[in-house]
Amino acid sequence: MTKSVFEFGTNGLPPPHSDGRLDAPAFHRNHDAIWQAIEPFLHEKSGAVLEIGSGTGQHVMTYAGRSPRLTWWPSDMTASHLASIAAWRAASGLANLRAPQHIDLMEADWRWTGGADAKLAAILCCNVIHISPWRVTENLFSGASRQLGDGGHLLLYGPYKRDGVHTAPSNAAFDASLRARNPDWGVRDLADVTALAQRHGMTLAKIVEMPANNLVLAFEQH
């Protein structure tokens, strides 16, 4: 995956914790709202949930604490993020939070390492597909179709266009800034993402409107 726009801990300040735990300001703003949107798709499930692009590890730690019936598997591709996830995991002491693994969605045959033939109950991916090439989104859906069980959900959080139109001026400005950094990045169109899901045997089960002009998209595997 192309390097993200922002790598936590590269603002010139030391990490807030000596053990390598990083802090994401966005976590404090959005973790409750994201949980409220995704919890209905998780509360009756058991088994494994994979988070793609876990960042600092704060979201996955929090959600693991709220869903003890599920086993959470964090992942990232940045070394400092993987170290932070591991440190948050150690500090939490949660039995259902597994060690982070390296996953790069630029690799078409990516796999989680939770079990040989085990199927995932859900995959959570927040704020990834707009800061990566479209190939990453294609590989995300193809990998999800291989590794989700029947009735499993791919849960995406972030900004989206609708029918080619941004949902807010702030999203349009954000999109322009992303494309200025890398022309392969940008806010994706809901229609394009939904069509990709359908090609991989998934349907859009629900769209949840979120604060700050974001959406949660819940795709169901059949």
C-alpha positions as CSV (number, residue, x, y, z in Angstrom):
1,M,0.0,0.0,0.0
2,T,1.2,3.5,-0.7
3,K,2.3,5.3,2.4
4,S,-0.5,7.1,4.1
5,V,-1.0,10.8,4.2
6,F,-0.3,10.9,7.9
7,E,1.9,8.5,9.9
8,F,1.1,8.9,13.6
9,G,4.0,10.0,15.7
10,T,5.8,12.0,12.9
11,N,4.8,15.4,14.1
12,G,8.2,16.1,15.8
13,L,6.9,15.4,19.2
14,P,7.9,12.3,21.3
15,P,5.3,9.5,21.7
16,P,2.9,10.2,24.6
17,H,3.9,6.9,26.2
18,S,7.4,5.6,26.7
19,D,6.3,2.1,25.6
20,G,5.6,3.2,22.0
21,R,1.9,3.8,22.3
22,L,0.8,6.5,19.9
23,D,-2.3,8.7,20.3
24,A,-4.5,9.7,17.4
25,P,-6.6,12.8,18.0
26,A,-9.3,11.5,15.6
27,F,-9.8,8.5,17.9
28,H,-11.1,10.7,20.7
29,R,-13.5,12.3,18.2
30,N,-14.9,9.4,16.3
31,H,-14.5,6.1,18.1
32,D,-17.9,6.2,19.9
33,A,-19.7,7.2,16.7
34,I,-18.0,4.5,14.6
35,W,-18.9,1.9,17.3
36,Q,-22.5,2.9,17.3
37,A,-22.6,2.4,13.5
38,I,-20.9,-1.0,13.4
39,E,-22.1,-2.6,16.6
40,P,-25.5,-3.7,15.1
41,F,-23.5,-5.8,12.6
42,L,-21.4,-7.4,15.3
43,H,-23.5,-7.9,18.4
44,E,-24.9,-11.3,17.4
45,K,-21.7,-12.6,15.9
46,S,-18.9,-14.7,17.4
47,G,-15.6,-15.6,15.8
48,A,-12.9,-13.3,14.4
49,V,-12.9,-9.7,13.2
50,L,-9.9,-8.3,11.2
51,E,-9.2,-4.6,11.2
52,I,-7.3,-3.4,8.2
53,G,-5.2,-0.3,8.8
54,S,-5.4,-0.2,12.6
55,G,-3.1,2.9,12.9
56,T,-2.3,3.5,16.6
57,G,-4.4,0.6,17.8
58,Q,-6.7,2.6,19.9
59,H,-9.9,1.8,18.0
60,V,-9.3,-2.0,17.9
61,M,-8.4,-2.1,21.6
62,T,-11.6,-0.2,22.5
63,Y,-13.8,-2.3,20.3
64,A,-12.3,-5.5,21.6
65,G,-13.1,-4.4,25.1
66,R,-16.7,-3.9,24.1
67,S,-17.2,-7.2,22.4
68,P,-15.7,-10.1,24.4
69,R,-17.4,-12.7,22.2
70,L,-15.4,-11.6,19.3
71,T,-11.6,-12.1,18.7
72,W,-10.1,-9.0,17.2
73,W,-7.1,-9.2,14.8
74,P,-5.4,-5.8,14.2
75,S,-3.2,-5.1,11.2
76,D,-1.2,-2.4,9.6
77,M,1.8,-2.0,7.3
78,T,3.8,0.8,9.1
79,A,6.4,-0.3,11.6
80,S,5.7,2.4,14.1
81,H,1.9,1.6,14.0
82,L,2.5,-2.1,14.5
83,A,4.6,-1.3,17.6
84,S,1.9,1.1,18.9
85,I,-0.8,-1.5,18.4
86,A,1.3,-4.1,20.2
87,A,1.9,-1.7,23.1
88,W,-1.8,-0.8,23.4
89,R,-2.6,-4.5,23.4
90,A,-0.2,-5.2,26.2
91,A,-1.5,-2.3,28.2
92,S,-5.1,-3.5,27.8
93,G,-4.6,-7.0,28.9
94,L,-7.5,-8.1,26.7
95,A,-7.6,-11.8,26.0
96,N,-9.6,-11.4,22.8
97,L,-7.2,-8.9,21.2
98,R,-4.5,-10.6,19.1
99,A,-1.0,-9.5,18.2
100,P,-0.9,-7.1,15.1
101,Q,0.1,-8.5,11.8
102,H,1.6,-6.9,8.7
103,I,-1.0,-6.7,5.8
104,D,-0.3,-4.7,2.6
105,L,-3.3,-4.4,0.4
106,M,-1.1,-3.7,-2.6
107,E,-0.6,-7.4,-2.6
108,A,-3.5,-9.1,-4.4
109,D,-3.2,-12.4,-2.5
110,W,-3.0,-10.8,1.0
111,R,-4.3,-13.0,3.9
112,W,-4.8,-12.7,7.6
113,T,-2.9,-15.2,9.7
114,G,-5.7,-16.2,12.1
115,G,-6.3,-19.7,10.9
116,A,-5.8,-22.0,7.9
117,D,-9.3,-22.3,6.7
118,A,-11.1,-20.1,9.2
119,K,-13.6,-17.5,7.9
120,L,-13.9,-14.0,9.3
121,A,-17.1,-12.7,10.9
122,A,-16.3,-9.2,9.8
123,I,-13.6,-6.9,8.4
124,L,-13.3,-3.3,9.6
125,C,-11.4,-0.7,7.5
126,C,-11.4,2.9,8.5
127,N,-9.9,5.8,6.5
128,V,-7.9,3.7,4.1
129,I,-9.3,3.6,0.6
130,H,-9.1,7.4,0.0
131,I,-5.3,7.5,0.9
132,S,-4.3,4.7,-1.4
133,P,-4.6,3.7,-5.1
134,W,-7.8,2.2,-6.4
135,R,-5.9,-1.1,-6.6
136,V,-6.0,-1.2,-2.8
137,T,-9.8,-1.0,-2.8
138,E,-10.0,-3.8,-5.5
139,N,-7.7,-6.0,-3.4
140,L,-9.6,-5.2,-0.2
141,F,-12.8,-6.5,-1.8
142,S,-11.3,-9.5,-3.5
143,G,-9.6,-10.5,-0.2
144,A,-12.7,-9.9,1.8
145,S,-14.7,-12.2,-0.6
146,R,-12.2,-15.0,0.0
147,Q,-12.0,-14.6,3.7
148,L,-15.4,-13.6,5.0
149,G,-17.9,-16.3,6.0
150,D,-21.4,-16.3,4.6
151,G,-23.3,-13.4,6.2
152,G,-20.0,-11.7,7.2
153,H,-19.7,-8.0,6.8
154,L,-17.0,-5.6,5.3
155,L,-17.4,-2.4,7.2
156,L,-15.9,0.8,5.7
157,Y,-15.6,4.2,7.3
158,G,-14.6,7.4,5.6
159,P,-15.7,10.1,3.2
160,Y,-17.4,9.3,-0.1
161,K,-18.9,11.0,-3.1
162,R,-22.4,10.3,-4.2
163,D,-23.1,10.1,-8.0
164,G,-19.9,12.0,-8.6
165,V,-20.8,14.8,-6.2
166,H,-19.1,15.6,-2.9
167,T,-21.4,15.7,0.1
168,A,-19.8,18.8,1.6
169,P,-17.4,21.6,0.5
170,S,-14.9,20.3,3.1
171,N,-14.8,16.9,1.4
172,A,-14.2,18.5,-1.9
173,A,-11.3,20.4,-0.5
174,F,-9.9,17.3,1.2
175,D,-10.2,15.4,-2.1
176,A,-8.3,18.1,-3.9
177,S,-5.5,18.0,-1.3
178,L,-5.3,14.2,-1.5
179,R,-5.0,14.3,-5.3
180,A,-2.4,17.0,-5.1
181,R,-0.3,14.8,-2.9
182,N,-0.8,11.7,-5.1
183,P,-3.1,11.5,-8.2
184,D,-3.9,7.9,-7.4
185,W,-5.5,8.9,-4.1
186,G,-8.9,10.6,-3.6
187,V,-12.3,10.4,-2.1
188,R,-14.1,7.4,-3.8
189,D,-17.6,7.4,-5.3
190,L,-20.2,5.3,-3.5
191,A,-21.4,3.9,-6.9
192,D,-17.9,2.7,-7.9
193,V,-17.4,1.0,-4.5
194,T,-20.8,-0.6,-4.6
195,A,-20.3,-1.9,-8.1
196,L,-16.9,-3.4,-7.1
197,A,-18.6,-5.1,-4.1
198,Q,-21.2,-6.6,-6.4
199,R,-18.6,-8.1,-8.6
200,H,-17.2,-9.9,-5.6
201,G,-20.6,-11.3,-4.4
202,M,-21.3,-8.6,-1.8
203,T,-24.3,-6.4,-1.4
204,L,-24.6,-3.0,0.3
205,A,-26.6,-3.8,3.4
206,K,-26.7,-0.3,4.9
207,I,-25.3,3.2,4.7
208,V,-24.9,5.0,8.0
209,E,-24.5,8.8,8.0
210,M,-21.7,9.9,10.3
211,P,-20.4,13.1,11.8
212,A,-18.0,15.3,9.8
213,N,-19.6,14.2,6.5
214,N,-18.4,10.6,6.7
215,L,-20.2,7.4,6.0
216,V,-20.1,3.8,7.3
217,L,-20.8,1.3,4.5
218,A,-21.8,-2.2,5.5
219,F,-21.3,-4.8,2.8
220,E,-22.6,-8.3,3.3
221,Q,-21.0,-11.4,1.9
222,H,-23.3,-14.0,0.3
